[in-house]
Amino acid sequence: MARHTRRSSGLKTLSIKVPAALSARVVKLAKTRKSTVSQVVREALESYAPGEGLSFSEAARQFIGCLDGGPGDLSTNPKHLKGFGR
């Protein structure tokens, strides 16, 4: 498998020691997912110690403004919100 270096991604190297059995489970999980050991460990650490993550607008950035037409004040004009949530 080819190794790719991500110099500009902001990733830092973290060296840890784990028991052999845990290492084997992580390697097996990575193979099952067709992922890397690093990705599996990052996901596990993130679920254990979650950060702020992306905001909704950051996650949906590619979709903002992708539709043509519609009112420009849909989310702020009270007349468009009449009956919303009923």
N, C-alpha and C positions, 0 to 999 in steps of 0.2 A: 504494500500500500504506500502510495506517495505521501510525503509529509509536506504540508504547506505552512509557511511561516507567515504569521499575521503581525507584522511589525507596526502597522498603523491602526490596528483595531482597538488598542487600549487594553489588551489582555495582559495580565501579569502572570508570571510563573509562580506556582505555589507547590512546594515539595512537601509531601506528607508520607508517613510510614503507616501502613495498614497490615493487618494479619494476612497471611497467605490465602486463607479461605475467603476473606472479603475481597481481596484482589481478584481471585478466580471468579467470584460471582459478578464483579463489576465488568471484567473482561467478557464473560459470557453474555451478560446483558447488552453490552455494546455490540457484540457480534449479532445477537438476535435482532437488535434494532437497526443494524447496519449503520452504526454510528461510531463515534470514537469514545475511548475511555474518558478523555477530557470532557466531552459533551455530557456523558452520563454523570460524571462527578459534579460538573457545573450545575446541572439540573437538580441533583440531590442537595447540593449546598444551598441553592436558591430556594428550594422548598423548605429547608430547615431554617434558613435565616433570610427571609424575603426582604428585598429592598423596596424602593418606591416603584421601580419598574416604569413602564411607559404610561403616559396618560392616554385616555381614549383618543384625543385628537392626534397625538403622536402615532398611535397604532393605526389610525384611520386616515393618515395624511394622504395616501394615494387616492382615496375616494372623495376627498373634499373638493367640491366644485366639479365633479365628473358628470353631473347631469345638466342637460340644457333645459331651460324653462323653469317654471315654478316661481312662486313668490320669493323675493329676496329676504323678506322679513318673516318667514314662516315660523320661526321659533320665538319671536319676540312680539309680534302683533297680536293683541288679545282677540281680535276677530277670527284669527286662524285657530286659536286655542279653545274656542267655544265648544263645549261638549267633550273635550279631551279627557280621557281617563274614566269615562263613565261606562 
